[in-house]
Amino acid sequence: MPEQPQRPARDAYVWFCDMPTRWMDNDVYGHVNNVTYYSYFDTAANRYLIEAGGLDIHTDPVVGFVVSSNCRYHEPIAFPDPLEVGLRVDRLGNRSVTYGLAIFVAGAETASADGEFVHVFVDRASGRSTAVPDKLARALGELCR
């Protein structure tokens, strides 16, 4: 039998945001559907870039494209569980960032799910990868472990 992955603890993450569950997040099995976790990850990472990095998703010349993501599920969650998403930066490169993320039931010390999410920064006009803008690099640097 394969060894179960260790559930990350809250102190492994630097920044947190609330993430309410919605009725539509539940699937026919009565828990949040697996694909919805990726939406939580995407929302948390972009919320941080907007709030802490000053990213203007409508007009900035550089945007982040997701090129890779994964999620490990440790225990089910379901509406109406209040959630918190923990975020950290595992790797900050010249053109990309790898986030570590985890989903916690509000106040829980261990994650219900955790994963990784990679943004490559892209020039909006050309569609080519480009350097992480300074304002975002500074904000992302605050999340490095």
C-alpha positions, -999 to +999 in steps of 0.1 A: +000+000+000+015+034-009+024+057+019+000+086+024+014+121+018+020+141+050-006+168+056+011+202+057+008+224+088-005+259+088+030+273+098+044+261+064+026+291+047+032+328+049+000+345+037-036+334+041-070+345+026-105+335+034-122+313+007-159+307+013-173+275-002-204+278-023-234+254-027-223+247-063-188+236-052-203+203-039-206+174-063-231+145-062-209+128-036-216+156-011-181+172-010-162+199-029-154+185-064-117+180-071-115+206-099-128+233-076-096+232-055-077+245-085-101+275-086-093+282-050-056+281-057-059+304-087-081+328-068-057+330-039-025+335-060-041+362-082-057+379-052-022+382-037-007+395-069-035+421-071-035+431-034+002+429-025+018+433-059-004+459-074-012+438-105-039+454-127-053+424-145-070+446-171-042+469-181-008+457-170+015+447-199+025+415-181+002+387-170+008+354-153-002+322-172-006+289-154+016+263-169+015+236-143-006+227-112-012+197-089-032+189-058-030+163-031-063+156-013-061+147+024-097+149+036-129+160+021-144+195+025-180+205+018-203+235+017-208+253+040-172+248+054-154+282+057-119+278+042-086+295+043-060+292+016-023+293+027+002+306+001+040+307-001+066+309-028+087+278-033+107+292-062+110+326-077+127+327-110+133+354-136+102+346-156+082+323-134+071+316-098+062+283-082+036+287-054+030+262-026-007+264-016-029+246+009-066+245+017-075+246+054-109+244+070-109+278+089-088+275+120-075+240+113-038+233+119-034+208+091-044+211+055-073+193+039-054+196+005-022+210-007-005+216-041+017+235-064+009+261-090+033+276-115+028+310-132+050+320-162+049+358-168+040+367-203+040+400-223+003+406-229+009+420-265+033+394-278+023+364-258+060+357-251+075+350-217+091+379-200+107+390-167+087+391-136+079+428-131+097+444-102+066+452-083+055+416-084+089+402-077+091+423-046+057+411-034+065+375-043+098+378-025+079+384+008+064+349+004+097+330+000+104+303+026 
